[in-house]
Amino acid sequence: MLHALVMVNFVAYLRQMGRAVIDFALPPRCIACGDILGDPGNFCADCWTQAHFLTGPACGQCGHPLPDHHGVEHALRCGHCLADPPAFDAMRAVMAYDDISRAVVLQLKHGRHLAHARMMARLMVRLLPPPHPDMPRLLVPVPLHRWRLWRRGFNQSVLVADHLARMAGVAHQRGALRRIKATPSLGHLGRRARAKAVSGAFRATQRVTGCHIILIDDVFTTGSTAAGCARALKKAGAARVDVLCWARVCRDLSG
């Protein structure tokens, strides 16, 4: 018994020393700007204060920030959603898409800083919709087209969804959706062109009858991709589709 206790303490000591060596050689850095930090997987003080966290009043459907005088009722919908309701039921994002949130996404997708996915999930998990007794929750990541997945080597939305599933204890189905048609960048297209670009681009691979789907993506830009995914999932029987993202483009901040 004493020998086992000594071995446990020795292993813990080795791990502590190993961490100290790693921190000395590769000190923890801010996930946005790269400044050295005391703790890994976080923002520095400057980036934290500059980031636009979406904590105020928002449209109850697309999640776009609303002026303060609208109050905090989530049932309110913005003019865009009233005029042209999206296929998904609700959308939430941690941050506005700005220099800070963009840096995190680019480092994950193109810099291969895969550990960023866990930090993103840590801030996204509080926005998960609560469980409903009659609708089992299911996390579904927005899929990449096979050629883009082949070039990048991973789907960032899958990585984030993996961490969310473990943190919240929610079922995760990686392959519930397929992107069967490659789509161009949608940001510069008009509404009709965006709808045409994503038409038929997604297909559900299984029935999700009665499920509350939480669609996971990194950035919500025009909403066309999320709407295309939602239509495919509802065609496969989903009772509700909510969208959860790291960041979203906000009209008052993007110009």
Secondary structure per residue as TSV (DSSP state, phi and psi in degrees):
chain	resnum	aa	ss	phi	psi
A	1	M	-	360.0	-44.1
A	2	L	H	-65.1	-40.2
A	3	H	H	-61.6	-42.6
A	4	A	H	-63.5	-40.4
A	5	L	H	-64.2	-40.8
A	6	V	H	-63.3	-42.6
A	7	M	H	-63.3	-41.2
A	8	V	H	-61.6	-45.1
A	9	N	H	-65.5	-36.5
A	10	F	H	-67.2	-42.3
A	11	V	H	-63.0	-42.5
A	12	A	H	-62.2	-38.1
A	13	Y	H	-64.9	-43.3
A	14	L	H	-62.6	-40.1
A	15	R	H	-64.3	-41.8
A	16	Q	H	-63.8	-42.5
A	17	M	H	-66.3	-39.7
A	18	G	H	-62.1	-41.7
A	19	R	H	-63.0	-39.9
A	20	A	H	-63.3	-41.2
A	21	V	H	-64.8	-43.5
A	22	I	H	-63.1	-43.6
A	23	D	H	-64.8	-31.7
A	24	F	H	-71.8	-43.2
A	25	A	H	-78.1	-40.1
A	26	L	S	-129.2	78.5
A	27	P	-	-64.0	147.1
A	28	P	-	-57.3	140.9
A	29	R	B	-129.8	155.0
A	30	C	-	-57.5	133.7
A	31	I	T	-72.9	-10.9
A	32	A	T	-102.3	-54.9
A	33	C	T	-103.2	-16.4
A	34	G	-	90.7	2.2
A	35	D	-	-64.8	149.2
A	36	I	B	-69.0	137.2
A	37	L	-	-123.1	171.3
A	38	G	S	-83.7	-32.1
A	39	D	S	-122.8	142.5
A	40	P	S	-76.7	159.0
A	41	G	S	68.7	44.6
A	42	N	S	-149.4	173.8
A	43	F	-	-91.2	151.6
A	44	C	-	-76.0	169.2
A	45	A	H	-60.4	-40.7
A	46	D	H	-65.1	-46.2
A	47	C	H	-66.2	-36.4
A	48	W	H	-62.5	-42.6
A	49	T	H	-74.2	-25.1
A	50	Q	H	-84.3	-20.7
A	51	A	S	-68.4	144.8
A	52	H	-	-99.8	88.5
A	53	F	B	-76.3	135.6
A	54	L	-	-90.6	85.8
A	55	T	-	-115.3	-6.6
A	56	G	S	-91.5	-167.6
A	57	P	-	-58.0	142.0
A	58	A	B	-147.7	157.3
A	59	C	-	-58.8	134.8
A	60	G	T	-70.3	-9.5
A	61	Q	T	-111.8	-57.6
A	62	C	T	-92.5	-10.1
A	63	G	-	79.0	6.7
A	64	H	-	-68.6	137.2
A	65	P	B	-57.2	140.6
A	66	L	-	-112.3	154.2
A	67	P	-	-58.2	151.1
A	68	D	G	-57.8	-30.3
A	69	H	G	-70.7	-8.8
A	70	H	G	-76.0	-12.8
A	71	G	-	81.7	-165.4
A	72	V	S	-117.4	17.1
A	73	E	-	-71.9	119.2
A	74	H	T	-73.7	-9.7
A	75	A	T	-73.9	-18.6
A	76	L	-	-67.9	142.2
A	77	R	-	-122.1	147.8
A	78	C	-	-75.2	169.3
A	79	G	H	-62.4	-35.3
A	80	H	H	-63.3	-41.9
A	81	C	H	-73.9	-32.3
A	82	L	H	-67.8	-39.6
A	83	A	H	-76.3	-35.3
A	84	D	S	-146.3	79.6
A	85	P	-	-59.6	131.3
A	86	P	-	-72.2	165.5
A	87	A	S	-73.8	-22.7
A	88	F	S	-86.2	161.9
A	89	D	S	-90.7	-32.6
A	90	A	E	-159.4	157.4
A	91	M	E	-142.9	137.8
A	92	R	E	-136.4	147.3
A	93	A	E	-139.7	152.3
A	94	V	E	-73.2	-45.1
A	95	M	E	-135.3	158.6
A	96	A	E	-73.3	150.0
A	97	Y	S	-79.0	103.6
A	98	D	S	-137.5	-166.9
A	99	D	H	-60.0	-37.2
A	100	I	H	-71.3	-54.6
A	101	S	H	-65.9	-34.2
A	102	R	H	-64.0	-40.6
A	103	A	H	-61.0	-40.5
A	104	V	H	-63.3	-45.8
A	105	V	H	-64.0	-44.5
A	106	L	H	-66.1	-37.5
A	107	Q	H	-66.4	-35.0
A	108	L	H	-70.2	-51.1
A	109	K	H	-74.5	-43.2
A	110	H	T	-110.6	-23.0
A	111	G	S	-93.7	-4.8
A	112	R	-	58.9	34.4
A	113	H	-	-84.7	76.9
A	114	L	T	-65.8	-23.9
A	115	A	T	-65.5	-19.5
A	116	H	H	-61.4	-28.3
A	117	A	H	-60.9	-37.0
A	118	R	H	-67.7	-41.9
A	119	M	H	-64.2	-41.2
A	120	M	H	-60.6	-44.3
A	121	A	H	-63.8	-35.1
A	122	R	H	-62.6	-34.4
A	123	L	H	-86.3	-23.2
A	124	M	H	-81.5	-26.1
A	125	V	G	-61.9	-30.4
A	126	R	G	-69.6	-16.2
A	127	L	G	-95.1	0.3
A	128	L	S	-60.9	133.7
A	129	P	-	-63.6	146.3
A	130	P	-	-66.5	156.9
A	131	P	-	-67.5	149.5
A	132	H	B	-116.3	135.5
A	133	P	T	-61.9	-25.9
A	134	D	T	-105.7	0.8
A	135	M	B	-134.2	103.6
A	136	P	-	-63.8	134.9
A	137	R	E	-80.2	143.7
A	138	L	E	-144.4	122.9
A	139	L	E	-82.1	130.4
A	140	V	E	-132.4	116.4
A	141	P	E	-77.4	147.2
A	142	V	-	-65.3	125.5
A	143	P	-	-81.0	154.5
A	144	L	-	-95.8	152.9
A	145	H	-	-66.7	149.3
A	146	R	H	-59.0	-32.4
A	147	W	H	-72.0	-38.8
A	148	R	H	-68.8	-38.9
A	149	L	H	-62.9	-39.2
A	150	W	H	-64.5	-40.6
A	151	R	H	-70.8	-41.6
A	152	R	H	-82.7	-36.1
A	153	G	S	94.9	-10.4
A	154	F	S	-161.3	160.0
A	155	N	-	-107.5	114.9
A	156	Q	H	-61.4	-31.6
A	157	S	H	-68.2	-34.0
A	158	V	H	-65.7	-43.1
A	159	L	H	-60.7	-45.3
A	160	V	H	-63.8	-44.0
A	161	A	H	-63.4	-36.0
A	162	D	H	-58.0	-47.1
A	163	H	H	-67.5	-41.0
A	164	L	H	-60.6	-42.4
A	165	A	H	-60.3	-42.6
A	166	R	H	-70.2	-40.6
A	167	M	H	-67.3	-39.6
A	168	A	H	-103.1	-8.3
A	169	G	T	67.7	35.3
A	170	V	-	-105.9	140.8
A	171	A	E	-62.6	144.9
A	172	H	E	-131.1	125.2
A	173	Q	-	-118.9	99.8
A	174	R	T	-61.8	-40.1
A	175	G	T	-101.6	23.0
A	176	A	S	-69.0	-22.5
A	177	L	E	-125.5	146.7
A	178	R	E	-125.1	141.9
A	179	R	E	-95.6	105.3
A	180	I	-	-94.5	-5.8
A	181	K	S	-136.4	128.4
A	182	A	-	-67.3	138.1
A	183	T	-	-120.6	145.5
A	184	P	-	-77.7	174.9
A	185	S	-	-62.7	134.1
A	186	L	-	-100.5	-11.2
A	187	G	T	-60.2	-32.2
A	188	H	T	-93.0	-0.8
A	189	L	S	-92.4	154.0
A	190	G	-	-75.7	173.9
A	191	R	H	-59.0	-47.2
A	192	R	H	-66.7	-39.5
A	193	A	H	-65.7	-38.4
A	194	R	H	-63.9	-44.3
A	195	A	H	-62.0	-39.3
A	196	K	H	-67.0	-37.8
A	197	A	H	-64.5	-36.7
A	198	V	H	-96.6	-3.6
A	199	S	T	-61.1	121.7
A	200	G	T	72.3	11.7
A	201	A	-	-79.3	-21.3
A	202	F	E	-122.5	145.8
A	203	R	E	-142.9	132.5
A	204	A	E	-73.2	140.3
A	205	T	S	-98.6	-4.4
A	206	Q	S	-156.1	163.2
A	207	R	-	-76.3	138.5
A	208	V	-	-127.1	41.9
A	209	T	T	-56.7	125.3
A	210	G	T	77.8	2.2
A	211	C	-	-83.7	150.0
A	212	H	E	-95.6	102.8
A	213	I	E	-86.3	132.1
A	214	I	E	-111.7	106.3
A	215	L	E	-82.7	124.0
A	216	I	E	-106.2	129.0
A	217	D	E	-145.6	166.0
A	218	D	E	-84.1	-48.8
A	219	V	E	-132.1	133.6
A	220	F	E	-101.2	113.5
A	221	T	S	-105.4	-81.3
A	222	T	S	-92.4	-18.3
A	223	G	S	89.1	-6.6
A	224	S	H	-67.4	-40.9
A	225	T	H	-63.4	-46.6
A	226	A	H	-60.9	-40.3
A	227	A	H	-66.5	-39.7
A	228	G	H	-63.5	-41.3
A	229	C	H	-64.5	-43.0
A	230	A	H	-62.5	-41.1
A	231	R	H	-62.2	-42.4
A	232	A	H	-65.0	-39.9
A	233	L	H	-70.3	-38.5
A	234	K	H	-70.3	-32.1
A	235	K	H	-63.6	-29.3
A	236	A	T	-88.2	6.6
A	237	G	T	107.6	1.5
A	238	A	-	-59.7	135.3
A	239	A	S	-79.6	-30.3
A	240	R	E	-155.7	144.6
A	241	V	E	-129.5	113.5
A	242	D	E	-105.0	152.4
A	243	V	E	-115.2	133.1
A	244	L	E	-127.9	122.1
A	245	C	E	-129.7	161.4
A	246	W	E	-70.2	-47.0
A	247	A	E	-144.6	156.4
A	248	R	E	-135.9	145.6
A	249	V	-	-70.1	131.0
A	250	C	-	-116.4	131.6
A	251	R	H	-59.5	-35.9
A	252	D	H	-80.6	-9.6
A	253	L	H	-112.0	-17.1
A	254	S	H	-85.3	-13.4
A	255	G	-	-98.0	360.0
